[in-house]
């Protein structure tokens, strides 16, 4: 069966020739054939030259490309197996598979692995799949089949797509196991020898913020003997690293009571819970009366902007948050501050932090610029994939 065809307007094919994986709706000249959201379409230049194939969705990003060039074929079982195998082999080369002290990693990072709209995280012998597009949602059976072929010993595959796929595209979507079933037991994983309880069934994202692994390790270098505050802590990743590194005390803050419960559980797993306290409270409220209480503060908020239209307000939010942290940190303290807003570049984020330091009236020096780890790769042709930005500041 021939797919529907998307024909681009004259001159709108250059981004695809540079292998950028998105076709924006404004670049489309006409759509030939009947197509529903999530189906594969052929994309061609105004001249009729085939540029590749991809998943179609009505909206700003109309096509997410799966394959490029005049020889591009419709994705079949062999296509998915090759993509998953390539991603797995990269993680093998990074030393993330088959390790006793780390058994949690990202296997597929959307555009970074040539799989736009697909996230796969591995927790021990369980893979958690999260589709962010209707096309990837519909491909789940073939993706699950490829996972079983590529990863030896995979016990279960959990699908968490219902939280990310538009209801109109998949009205019957619900979370559940594509392979295996729940054991009913607590899920404990290891990251650099640090134990964490992970709830991939009801937790945020796929259950754990894997993208901060390298930055947590960096924090552990600075934590010994320091008084640490971890804000927007979620499951307490930074808190656990600080405790095991020998921090004098660690306080964790998150507005979610469930997140605080998970943080307390993970603090218990370190064996050093006696030096830890957690607070289910608004971060800004908590910071108001904590002057000089801490000499290492982590500011790791959720994304303040998911679209360009919200970028200005997001920058104001980052300025306000960082000003509060800089005001309250003890002299000589270290501030680990992050943005996971894709539409906020490192330059813009750094500018917001600079404005915060000026407003707080305290000198600060940049010690590190931080980003996401290697199992969250960024395609050279899709720089938008570099979403995590961070700074480590020494505050006088």
N, C-alpha and C positions, 0 to 999 in steps of 0.2 A: 504494500500500500504506500503510495507516494504521500509525503507529508505536505502540509500547507506551505506556501512560500511567502517569505517576507522580502519585499524588494525595497532597498534603501533609496533615498533621494539622491540625485546627482551630487557628488562631492562629500557624501556622508559615510563613505566606506573606509576612510583613512584610519580610523581608530581600530577597526577590525583587522586591517592589514598590518597594524602594529601589535596585533594579538591581544588587544584589550577585550575582556570577556563580556562586556555589557553593550547592548544595543538599546539606546534610549528611544522612547516613543516618538520624539520629535524628528528622529532621523528616518522614520519609516515613510516611504512613499505610498505603498499599497500592500495589502494582504490578500493573497490569492488562495482560495480554498477555505473550507470550514475548519476552524480550530477552536478548541476549548483550553482553558487555563491548564498548564502543566504538560501539554502535548509538545512533542518535538517538531520544530519547524526548520525548513531550509532557509538560509539567509543569503541573498544575492545582491550584487551591486546593480546600479541602474542599468548597466550594460548587459545584465543577465549572467554575469560570471558568478559561480557559486563561491561564497566566502566561508561557509561552514554550516553547522547545525547547532541548535540549542533549544532550551526549554522556553516556551512562550508563556507570558503572563501579561494581562492588561495592566497598565500602570506606567509609572515613570521609567523603570527598567523593564522594557518589553520582552527582551530575550537575554537569557544567560547562556553564553556559548559553551558547548561541550567539546567541540572539535572544529578545527579551522582548515581552510584550503579547499581546492576543487575536488579532492578525493575523499572528503569527509563523509562518513557513513553514519546511518542511524545507530544509536547505541544498543548493543545486544549484550548477552551474558559475558562474552569475551571482553567487551569494552570495559564493563564494570570490574571484572577480575583484574585486568591489566592496570586500571587506575588504582585500585585498592592495593595491589601488589607493589606498585611503584611507591605508594605512600608508605607502606609497611617497610619496604627495603630502606627508605630514607631514615625511618626511625631506628631500624637496626644499625645503620651506619652511625647514628647519633649516640648509640649505646643505651637506648631507652627500653629495648625489649629484652626479655630473658634475664632481668636483673633482680636480685633479691632485695636490694635496698630501695629500688624505685620500680613500682609496677603500675603506675598511673601516668598516662601520657595522651596527647592528642594524636590520633591516627590520621584524620582527614580534616584539613583546615580550609574548606571552601575553595575560593579562587586560588589560594596559595598552593593547592594540590590539584588544580585543574578540575575541581568539582564544585562549581559555584552553587551556593545554596545548601551545602551539606557539611555537617559537623559530625565527627565520630570521635568519641573519647573512650579510652580503654581503662578499665579499673580491674586489674588482676586478670581474671578469666571471663570478664563481662565487657562487652562493647555496648556503649550507649549511643544511639543514632538520633540525631536531631535534624530534620529537614526544615529549611527556612524558605522553601519554595514549593509550589504545588508539583512541579516537575520531579523534584527529588522525593517528595512524598509518594508519588505514584511509582517511583523506581525502587521503593524499599524492598520488595521481594527479591529483586536481582542483586541489590546491595547486600542483603543478608546472606544470599547464596555465595556471593563473592567473599564475604568475610569468613564464612565457614571454610571455604577452600584455602584462603590465604593464611589465616592465623591458626596454627595448631593448638589444640587444647581449649578452644573457645567454648565456654559452658553455656553462655546465654547472650542474647542480644535484646536490649531494651530500647523500645521506640518511644521517644519523648517529643514527637513532632506536633502533637495537638496544641502545644503552647506557642508554636511559632508559625504554623501554616494558617493562612486566612480561612475563616470558617466557610466562606462562600466557595473556596476552592476544594475544600475537603470537609463537607458538613458532617460526615460520620467519623471524623478523626477522634481518636482517643489513645491515651498512652497504654502501652502494654508490651508483653514480651513477644518478639518475632521468633525467638529461639529460646528454649528452656523456660524456667519459671522462677518465681521468687522462692528463696530458701527460708524466708522468715527470720533469718539471722541478721545480726548487725554486720554491715559491710565495712571491714577495716582494710585500708590500703597503706602502702608505704611510699613516701616521697623523700629521697635522700636519707633514709633511715628514720624518718619521722612518721609515726602512725597517725592516721586520720580516719575518723568515721565518716563515711560518705553515704548520702541518701539520694540516689539518682532517681528514685521514683517520685518523690515529692519536693526535693530541694530545687533551688534556683539553677537555671541553665541545665547542665547535665549532672549537677550535684557537687561540683568542686571547681574552684577557680585555678585551673592548671596553669594558666598563663603567667602566674606570679612565681613560679617555681624558682627561677634564677634570682629574682629579686628578694625572695625570702631567704635564700642562701646568703646573699649580700648583707641583708639585715643581721643575720646571725654573726657576722664578723664584727659588727659594731655593738651588739646587744650586751655582752658581758658587763655586769656591774651597773648597768644603766636602768633608769626608771622609764618603762616603755608604755606608751598609749597607742593602742591600735583601734582606729575609728573605722566605721562601716566594716566591721570585722567579719561579717558573714559567719563562716565556720571556724574562724580564728587561726587561719594559716600563719600569718605573721606572728601571732601570739605564741603559738606552739614552738616555732623556731626560736623566738626570743627566750622562752622558758628553758628550752633544752640547751641554749647557748650560755645560760648563766645570768640572765637579767636579774637585777635586784628585786624588781616587781614588774608585773605586767597587768595593765587594765585594758579591757576590751569593751567597746561600745557599739551597739547597733540598735536601731529602732525596732527590729523584729525580735520578739520573744523566742520564736523558734530558732532563729540564728544564734541567740545567746545560749540556748540549751545545747546546741551542737558545739558551740565554742567551749562551753564548760566541759562537755564530754571529751573533746579533744585535748583540753588542758589536763584532764584526768589521765588520759593515755600517755602523756609525757612523763608522768610520775612526779611532777613538780607543781601540782595544782595549789599547793599552799601559798605560792607566791603570785597567785592569779585571782583577780576579781573581774566580774563581768556586769555590765549595766545595760538594761533594755531602755534606752533613752535616746532622744534626739541629740545628734552630735553637737549642733550649734549651742543647744541649751547646756549640754554637759561641759563644753569648753569655757563657758562664761566665767566660772569661778575656779579655774584650775591654773592660776598663774604660778609658774615656776615649779609645778608639781612633777613635770616630766622632762627628761633630757633626751628622749627619742620619741618622736611622734610620727605615726603613719596616717596619712590622709588618702584613702583609697575608695572614693565614692563611686556609686553606679554612674552610668553614662548620664551626663547632664543634657546632652543633645543627641538625638537620633536623626535629625534632619537639618539641612542647612538653615531653614527658617528659624531654628531654635539656637543657632550658634552664638549669637550676641548675648542672649540671656545666659547661656551656658558659661561664657567667658566671665560674665559678671558673677556667676555662682562660684566659679573657681577662684576668682579674686577674693570674694567674701570669705570663703572657706580657708584659703591659705593665709589671709590676713589674721583670722582668728587663731590659727595654729602658730603662726610666727609670733604673735603677741604673747601667747601663753607659754611657749617653750622656754626652758631655763637657758641662761647664757651658756654658750658653748655647745648647745644641743644640736641634734641632727633631725632634719625633717625629711621623711620619705613621702613625696607627694606624687599623685598619679591622676591621669585622665584616660578613660577608656572610650571617650567619644570619638568616633571615627572622623567626624567632620571638623574636629579641632586638631590642627596640625601641632607638631612640637613647637614650632615658632610662635604660634598663637598662645599655646599653653604656657610657654616660658614667659611670654609677655604678660599674661595674667598673673603669674607668680611674681614677676618683677613689680607690677603695680601693687600687689599685696604687700610686698616687703617695704615699698615706699610708703604706703599708707600706714603700716605698722611702725615705721620709723626705726627699723633695725637692719644693720648690715648683714648680708648673707653671701656666701660663696657656693658655687656649684661644684660638688665633688664628683657626681656621676650623672650621666644621662642614661635613662633606662628604657627598655622596650620589651617586647614579648620574646619568649624563648624560641629555639630553633624548630621545635615541633609545631610552631604556629608560623610557618614560613610565609613570606610575602613575595608574590609573583613580581618579577621585574616589570612585567607589562601591566600590573594592577597595583600601583602604589597605595591605593585606598585601603589595601589589606593591612597596612601598618597602623593599627588602631590604638595600641597601648603605648602611652608616653609617660615617662616618669623622671623626676629629678630628686637627687639627694643634696640637700642644702646644709651647710654648716652655718648656724645662726649665732651671731655675736650678742 
